[in-house]
């Protein structure tokens, strides 16, 4: 471990005394206390690269050639490894899944009086001029003041005027702009940095970048009871360590030609303000897509090999049994690139062995790598290193967490085992898990290529198509593998469907074609716009090519969904639940074996209930739903269309049917193996969430908003609540009224919610509508009380009557 907080002058004096190191001569511009460069090179372990690293004992020095000063670099910082407790926290955080980015900035090294300043250039990429007027370039540069991030102390100067600075002292700290403690604080976890237990573990120099592993240690403040409940685990230990990977990458001398983003095609983007005035006299908000640099060897050919293909290395730690499936997931994108004019554009290779290349390192950002992360995280990720000036993806790392296989097994069993008899025993056979892993890798590689999620795609195939063996064999489950359609739960036993797994689809091929096809006649991004617009407009007549991500309208648009399939929400959900009921019939046998415990049974049972809720919630989304079809001016009609009233009413009636207590999903033979009490608790909770979805304030406000826009077909809140109330209290109309415990929970929650709206001064019309609904319900409760079939039902009805009557009763003013 290196000493902390010791000035370089003291270190140099010790070295001079003990090692006989000569100082610089007075010819070195008065800097006599610097280390002699020749002595430094002779005594240090040196790694040459674009920026050379010198390791002198426990001190890490960075040599910056004069030609690298002022050059743009990209600094990317991520969590590489974390202790078990922090892995658990990050895996359960809504802000982060597993390991991921801490920060990213475009920087430059500039000489300063004391050494070298690290300045941030990121602001320069948010204001730019893509025209040709030099005065605008100067104006844009003058308006953005680069922030000084760090000041690195000077240690030595080479004969060629390269500056040698101390980097290790700086990067062994929790940096303000790349702060681990700030990252975890956003998750409700407080870390106190311990500098005396933090140090540089390793630095590596490469031809285009420097990689630094910083081991940082923190004292962790015990979690509050609220945070402990949120993360679902007990307080972790006090001391926590993390390994931070800093990559400082030299950006290409000539930036790649940029391509403008389009809201109709899903790419990750880099936003900036265009000051060129090329399109409008004012400042224009722009966005560039992120993509690899692909250039044809023979631009005259419609299909050509690329100058440099996109190569993904399968890292050394990936288990041998999964490597073939992972390679297939990468190369599943080959046909999409052929549509863009590139043959053999993407390749999967095994990483060289240590014998073949001992210097090969997956952290070297020259390589795009698929990593296998031994962490208990059920996820996969596809982060990229990007040139912020052009959107060029310099490299990408797909991370597959080991516990992802458990998720795939659960999903496939619950969604598809009713059709695929091979999947009715856990663990699943390798052929199924391998094919599922191939799908996940193909999805993450799509992200690595620049594509964002397309959550509209999973709603575009019809129910008939999803039940058609020939169709699904060719197209899979959705037009895009970038959706969250998952496995085919719509197909039924007897349909003959054998391929139940997503594939790279028509939209994916279209998106790669749109983003990667060269437009040789266009000399600037602006000149490409007409061609790109014409390509994107294919979506008008080819619905499978449509795109929408889960953005602001995610809560509103019933055709933008995750974990759902098919163009008919009610039909797809009915078929999916029918398959879940079949799964319940063999759940115990499938998830247990002789001498095993019941943990897998418990996990799988919870997964079944969660799928049922997810699919029913998608039906609720039709109520107050507004469908978005992304269009640009002159390329289609209005972007937004409200769901017809009849469809909203049908959705409500179907959900109300499923708010009847589903006894098939609370079987005694399952619950008695899992818990001695409260076995129905999770289903009660999920049924309550469905009711909350139905009574969601924004949903009721959207229904109210329709009245002035289309009063003839509006589904008004008063009518909606009347129908909801009639279904939720349907038992009141029976000759003998019996209400089971789960239904009583829902009815109590309904009344409490109405009382909240009726008491809210800001609820507008909902205040009066909620009060009116309770007034209508009260006499029905009182009449049903005399028909109670048992004491508990009678007490429940009397209690609800009392609650409503007390709420509606005028309050006597205080004297």
N, C-alpha and C positions, 0 to 999 in steps of 0.2 A: 504494500500500500504506500502511495507517495505521501510525503509530508504536505501539510496544508498551511496556507496563509503564510508562506515564507517568501520574502522578496527575492527576486533573482540576484540582486547584488550580494546577498548573503550566500546564496547557493554558489555563485561564481567564485567568491572568495574562498569558500571551502574547497571547491574543485581546484582552484589555483594552488592552494597550499598542499592538498593531499596528492593531487595528480600531476602537479607541475604544468598545469595548462596555461599557456601564454595568453595574455589579453591582446586586444587589437592595438595596432600602432596608432600614434596620434594622427596619422594620415587618414584614419577612418572618420574624418569630420568631427573630431573631438569626442567620439564615443569609445573612450579607452576601456570601459568596463565590459565591453562585449566579448564573447568567446571568440577566439581565433577560429576561423572557418575550417582551415586545414586540420587543426587539432580536433575539432568537432567531428569531422568526417572520419578521421582515423579512429576515434574512440567510441563513436556511436554505431548502433545498428541502423543501417539506412535502407529504406525502401523507395526506389525511384518511381516517379509517376508524373502526372500532370502537375501535382503538388507533391513534393517529396517529403517523406516522414523520416525523422531521426529520433531514435530511442536512445536516450542517454541515462543509463541506470533506470530509475522509475519515472523519468521525465520524458514527455512526448513533445517533440518540436515539429513545426510545419515550415517547410521552405517554399516560399512563393516567388517564382521567377518574375522578373520585371514585366515580361510580356503578359503575365496572368493578372497583373494589377488592372483594375477597372473592367476586366472581362466578366460577363454575367455567369453566375453559378446558381444552381438550384439546391437549396438545403431542405432535406426531407428528414424528419425525425419520427420514429415510431417505437412502440413498445415491442421489444424482441422476445423477452421472457419476463414473467412475473412470478412471484411466490404464489403458493396455492391459494392463500386467502384472497389475494387481490385478483387472481384468476376467477375465483368464485364471484367476487363483487362485479367485475367487468362483464362477466357472462350474464349477470342478472340485471344489468343496467339498461335503461331505455336509451341511454346516450351512446352506448358502445357495446359491441359484441366481441368478446374474446380479446385479441390483441389488435392494435390498430394505430393510426396516425396520432401523433402528438401535435405536430405543427409542420408547416411548409412555407418557405419564403424564397423569393429570388433575391440574391445578394451580390455584392461585389466587394473585393478587397481593395482598400485605398491606403496609401502611406499616411502616417500621422507623425506628430512630433515624438511620441513615445513608442511607436511601433507600427501596427497596422490596424486600421478601423475596419470593422465589418458593417457595411451599410445595407439597408433593405431597399431593393429596387422594385418590390412588388407593386408599389403605388404607381410606378411607371407603366405597368401593364394594364392598369385600370383606366388610364387616360392615354389615348394614342391617336396617331394620325396614320391611316393606311393609304393616304394619297401620296402625291409626289412633291408637295410644296414644302421646301426646306424650312421656311419661316414658321410653319405650323409645328414641325418637329421641335424647333427651338422653343416655341411657346408652350407646347405640352411638357417638355422637359423642365422649363422654368417654373411651371405651376405645381410640380410635385417635388417636395423636399424629402430626400431619402433620410429615413431615421437611422441613427447610429445604434446598432444592436450590441456590439462588443468592441472593446479595445484590447488588442492582443499585444503584450509586451515584447519588445524586440530583444533577441538573444544574440544574433550574429548576422553578418552580411557576407555574402559570397563574393568572390572576385568578379562575378558577372552581375553584381548588384541585386541578386536575389535576397529577399528579406526572410530571415529565420525567426519565427515567433514561437512563444509558448502557447500551445493549444490545449495541452492536457490539463493545466491548472483551471482553465475556463470550462472545459467540457466535463469535468468531474463534479460540476455543480448542477443544481436544479435551475436551469436558465429561465429567465423571465419569459422569453418568447417561445420556449419549448419546455414548458413546465409540467412535470408529472403531477406535482401536488395540485396544480390548478385543474388538471384533467380529472383527477379523482374527486376533487371538491365539487365539481359539477354533478357527481353521482351521490353527493351527500356523505363522502368519506374524507376525513381530514388527516393529512399527513404532515408531519414536521420533519424537515430535512435534517439529516445527520451527516455533516460534512466529514467528520473524522472517520466515518465508516463508508465513504464513497470514494471511488477511484476509477481511473481508466483501466479497463481490462485488456483492451487490444485496439490498435490502430492498423489500418491496412491501406496501402497506396496502390492505386490502379491507374491504367492509362488515362481514364477520363474522370476519375472521382477518388474521393477519400472516404473510407468507412471507419467509424469510431464506435466502439462498444463501451458505454459508460455504465458501470454498476453503481447505482444510487441506492442509498439506504435511508429509511424513514422510520420515525416513531409514529405509530398509528393510534389516533385517539379512539377509544372505544366507541362503538356505534350507539347512537341513541336508540331507545326502544322502537321509535318509528322507523328508523333506517333498518334496524334488525328485522322488523316485521316485513319491510319492503323487500329486502333481499332474501328473506326466508331461511336464514341460517344464524347460528349463534355468533357472538362476538369473536373476531379473529384475535390472533396473538398481537402483541404490541409492535414488535420489530418486523418490518417488511422491506424486501429488496426487489428492485426491478433492474432489468438490463435494457438500456435505451440504445437504439441504433441510430446514429447520425450518418447520413449520406450527403456529402457535399459534391455536387456533380457539375462538371464543366459543361455548359450548354453549347450546342453546335455554333460554329462561327457564322454559318449562314442558316438562318431559321427556315424551317419548312414553310411552304406556301400554306397559308391559313385557309380554312373553309368556314363560311358563316353557318351558324346553327339555324334550324327551322323547327318551329313548334310541332310540326306534323311528323317529324322523324326523331327517334329517341337516341340522342347522344349526350354524354356528359359534356358540359360546356364550361368555358371560361368567359365570364362577363367583363365588359369594359365599356367605357364611354368613348364614342367616335367623334373627334373634333375636326374631321377632315372637311365636313360640309359637302361631301360627294353626293349625298342623297337628300338631305334637308338642310336649311340654313341654320338650324339649331343643333344642339348636341343630341346625338342619337344613341340609345342604348343598344349595344351589340353583344353578340355571343359567338365564340368560336367553338367548333366541335373538337374533341380530343380523338386522335387516331395515330396509328403508326405511319411512318414515312415509307410508302411503297412506290417504287418507280419501275417502269418497264425496262427490261433490257433492250427490247425492240419496240419503240413507241409506234411504229407503223403497223404492227400486228394487233388484231383484235384481241387475241389471247397470247400473252407473253409471260415468260418467267420474270420474276422481279429481280432487280439488281441485288437486293438483299432480302431474303425471305424473313418472315416473322418466326423465330425459333423459340419454342418453349422447352426448357430442360426439366426433366423429371428428376427432382433432387435425390441425393443418395439415400436419405432416410425414409423414402416412400417404401412401404412394404411391397415385396416382390409380387405378391398375389394380385395387387391392385394396379400394378403398372400398366398392363395392357389396356385396361378399361380407361385409365386416365389418358393414355395416348390417343385412344379412339375419340375421347371427348374433345381433345384439341383438334384433331384432324377432321372431325365432323364439320368444321367450318370451311373445308376446301371448296365444296361446290359454291358456297356463297361468294368466295373470292373469284371463282371462275366467272360468275355472273358480272363481276366488276372488271374482268379482263386480265386476271392474273392466274397463271397456272402454278401449282405447287407453292402457293403464297405463304402457307402456314405449316410448320413442321414440328413434330414432337420427337425429342431425342432423350436418351438416358444421359444423365450427367456423367462426365468422365470419372472413372474410378480414381482413387488416390494414386494408384500405380501409373495410370495413364497421364494424369495431370495433377500433381500435388498442390499446385497453386490455385486450382479452380475453387471459387468460393461463391456459394449461392447469394451472398450479400453483395457481390459485385454488380452494380447497376448496369453493367453492359449486358447482363444476362436477364432474360425473362425466365422465371423459374416457378415450378409447381412444388410447393412445400407441403409436408405432412407434419402437423403441429400436434404434439402429444400433450393436449390440454383437454380437460373435461368440458368442452364447449361444443354445442350442437349447431355448428354453422360452418360456412365456407365464405371466403372473401377474395376479391380480386383487385387490390389497390395497384396504382400505377405511378411511375415517376414521369412527370410531364413538363415539357418546356412551356412556361406560361406565356411566352411571346407568340407562339404559333399553335399551341394545342398538340404538338408532336409528343406521342407517347415514346419515351426513351427506353423504358423497360416496364415490365409488369410482373407482379408476384401473386400467384394464386395460392391462397392458404386454405388447405383442407384440414379442419380439426378432426381429431380421431373419433370424437363422439358423434360426428355427423352420420356415421354408419348406423348408430342406434336410432337416430331420427328417421333415416330412410327406411329402416326396417319397420318402425312403427307406422309411418305413413303408408307404406305399400301394403302392409297387412290390413290396416283398417280400411283403406280406400279400395283395394283391389283383390283381396283374398276371396271374396264372394264369387269372383269370376275365375281367378287363377288358383286352381286347387293346389298347385305347388307351394303356395304361400300360406297354407293353413296350419303350419307348424313352425314355431319359432325355436331356434334362429332360422332365418331364411337361407335357402341354398345360395351358394356363391354366384351362380349365374344370374339370379335376380338382383342381389346386392351389387354385383359388378355393373350390371346394366343401369341400375339406379345411380351409382356413383359416376358413371359415364355421363349421365344427364346433368348431374350437379356440376361436374367439371366443365362441360360444354357451356352451361349457364355462366359460370364464373369467368371462363375464357371470353365469353361475349362481353362481360364488363371490362375485362382487360383490353379488349379491342376498342373500347370506347362506348359501347352500347349501354344505355340505361334500361331500367325495367319498362316493360310494356304491359300494364295491367288491364288494358282493354282487350288484348289479344285472346285471353282465356275465355272471353265471353262471345267469341265470334263464330265458333263452330256450332252447328245446330245439334239438337238432341239426336236426331236421326243419324247424323254423320258420326257422332261419338259412339253410336251403337252399331255402326257398319264395319265389319271386319276388314274389307278391302280399303276403305277410306282410312281407318286408323292405322293400318299397316303402312300406308304411304305417308300420312301426315302426322301421326301421333295424336296428341291431345289438344293442341292449340296451334295457331299460325305462328307463334313465336315461343322459342325456348326461354326468352327473357321475361315471360310472364311467370306468375306463381300458380299456374294451373295444376301442377303436380300430376298425380296419377289418375287414370280414368275411373272415376267412381260412378259415372253415369251408366256405363255398360252393365248389362244384367246377365245372370247365368242363362245360357241358351242362345245369346246373341252371336256367339262364336268369335268374339273379339279376343285376339291374342296379344297384340301390342298395346300395352296400357301405359306406356312411358312417353314423356315428351321428346320431341326431336327438334333439331334446327329446322325451322319452317319457312314458309313463303315470306313472311314479314322480315325475318332475319336476313334472308338473301337480298330482299329489297333494300334493307337498311345498310348493309355492307356495300351494295352496289351504289347507293346514293352517296355514301360517305367516302368511298375509296376509289371510285371510277375516275380516272384522269379526265380533265376537260382541257385538252391541249390548246384550243384556240383562245382560252381565257387567260389574260395576262395578270389578273388581279382577282382577289376574292369578290369584289363588286361585279366583275365581268362574268362570274359564274352564276350569278343570282337567277337569271332568266332560265338557264338550263336546269338548275336545281329545283326551281319552282315548278317547272313542267314535269320533272320526275316525281316530285312529291304529290302533284295533283292526280296521279294515278289512283290515289286512295278514294277519289270520288266514285269511280266505277268499279273499284276492286276493294271491297270492304276488308278483306283479310289483311290488307296493307296498312290499316289504320293503327294509330298509336295514341296512347294516353298513359301517363304515369300517375302514381298516387301523389298528387299535389294538392293544391287548395281545394279542388272540387272532389277530392276523394270521398268526403262524407256525404256528398250530394248525388253523384253520378252512379246509378245502379249497374252501369256497364263497365265500371272500373273497379275491379275486385281482386282480392288476393285469396288464394286457397279455394277458388270456385271455378267450375267449368260450365260451358253451355250457354246458349242464347236465351233460354227460358228458365228464369230463376226458380219458379215454382216446380216445374217438371223436373229439373235437374236435382233439386233438393228432395223431392219425393222419391226419386230413384235412388239417390244417395242414402237416404235414411232407410229405405227398404234393404239396401246392402248392409247397413250397420245392424239392422235387426237380425240378418243372417249371421253376421259376425258374432253377435252375442250368443248365438246358439252353440258355437264351438270355442268361445273365448277361453274357458278354463282349460280345456284339453290342449289348446294351441300354445298357451303361455306357461304351462307347468310341465314338469317331468318328475319322475320318481326321485324323491329325496330333495327336490328343490324347494326354495322358499317362494313366497307369493309377491315378491317385489315386481317382477315383470308383469304379472297379472294386474297389479295395481296401476302400473304405468300405462299399460295398454287399455285398461278400462277407462282411465282418465282421458286418454287420447280419443277413444270412441265418443265420449261425452263432448269433448271440445270440438270435434268435427261436426257433430250434430248442431251444436250452438252456432258454429261458424257458418254453416250452410243456411240455417234458419235466419240468422242475422242478415244474410245477403238478400233474403226475401223482404225483410223489413225495410231495406234500403229503397225498395220501389215506392214506398209511401213518402210522399213529398219529394220524390226523386226528380232530378233534372239531368237529362242525357246530354253530354257534350260531344259534338263532332267537330274536330279541329279543322277550321277552314281559314283561308286568307281571302282578302277582298277579291271578288270576281271569280272565286274558285268554288263557290257553293252557297247555300242558303244560310240562314241564321245558325249560329254555333250551338244554341241551347234549345232543347225541346223538353217540355214537361211530360212526365209519365201520365198516360190517360187515366181518368178517374176510375173506370171499370177495372183496370189492371191494379190500381192501388187497393181497391176494395177487395179484389180477389186475393191479393197478398195478405191483407189483414185477416181475412177469414181463414186462410191456410195456417198462418202463424197461431191464430186462436185455437185451431184444432190441436196444434202441437203444444199449446200451453195447458191442455188437459194432461194430467199426470201420466207420463208414458211408462207404464209398469214394466215393459220389456227391458227398459234400461236401468231398472233397480232390482235385479233378480237376487233372491236370497242366497243362491248357490255361489254367487260372486261376492256379495257384500259380507257374508258370514266367514269368508276366507280372509278378508282384508281388515276388518275392524269390529270391535265388540259393540260400538255405538256410533251414532251419527253417520251411518253409511250413506244416507241419502243427501248428505250435506252438499256435496259438489253439484249434484243435479239441481237441488234447490237454488243454489247460488247462480247457476247458469240460466235457469228458468227466470230468476229475478232479473238477470242482465237483459234477457229478451224483452221483458216488460219495460225495463228502463229504456231500451231502444225504441219501443213503441211510443213512449211518453217523452222522448227526447225533446227539449224545448226548441231547438233549432228546427226539428221536423215539424212541430206544430206551427211555428212561425212561417215556415215555407208554405204550409197549407193555407194559412191566412193570407199570405202575400198573393196567392193566385186569384183571389176574389176580384180585385180591380183590373187584373190583366185578362181574365177569361172567366167571367162570373157564371156563364152558362154551363161550363164543364168543371168548375172548381169543386174540389173535395174539401169542404169547409171544416174547420176544427170542431164545430158543434156536432156536425153529422158524423165526423170521424170518431169523436169521443163517445157518441151515443152507440155506435156499432161496436166499438171496443168494449164499452161497459156491458153491453148486452151479451157479448161472447164470454167475457171474463166472469160474469155472474149468471151464466146459463143455468146453473143448478137451481136458481130461485124459481124457475118456471115448472119444475118437476112437482108431481103430486106429493112426494115425500122428499124433503130436501136433505141430502147428505153431501157434505163437502169434506174432501180428504185434506190432510195436513199441508201438502204442497200447494194446493189451490188456496187454502186459507192464507198462507204466506203471501201469495200474489195479490189477493184481494185486499189484505191489510196495506200492502205497499202501494197499491193503486190509490186508495183513499188518502194515504199520507201525502202522496205526490200531488193529488188534486188540491189538498189543503194548502200545500206550499204555493202552488200557482194562484189560488184564490186569495192568499194573504199577501201576495207580492204587488206592491204599488206600481211596479214597472212592467207588469206582465201584459198590460194593454187589454185587448179583447179576451185573452186567455184567462184573465182574472174572472171575468163574468161568465165565460163558458165553463170554467171549472166549477164555479159555484152553482151554476144551473145544472150541471151533470150530477152533482151531489144531491141537489133538491129532487131530481128525478129518481135517484137511487134510494133515497131514504124510505119512501112508502113501500117500495118493493122489498126491502130488507125487513121492515116491520111485518109485512104480510107473510113473508116466508118463515118468520120465526115460529109461528104457530104450526107450521108443517115440518118442523125439524125432526129428522129421523133419529137423532141421538143428542145427548146432553151437550157434547162438545160443539156440534154444529149450532145448536140453539144459543149457546153462550157466545160463540163467535159472531153470530148475526146480531145479537143484542149489543155486543160491544161495539160493532161497526155502527149500528144505529145511534148509540150513545155518542160516539166520536163525532159523527156528522151533525147530530142534533145540537150538541154543545158548540160545535164550530159555527153553525148557522145562526144560533140563538143570539139576538141582539145583546150587546154588552151594556149593563147598567152603568151609567156614568158615575164616577166617584163624587161624593159630596164635597 
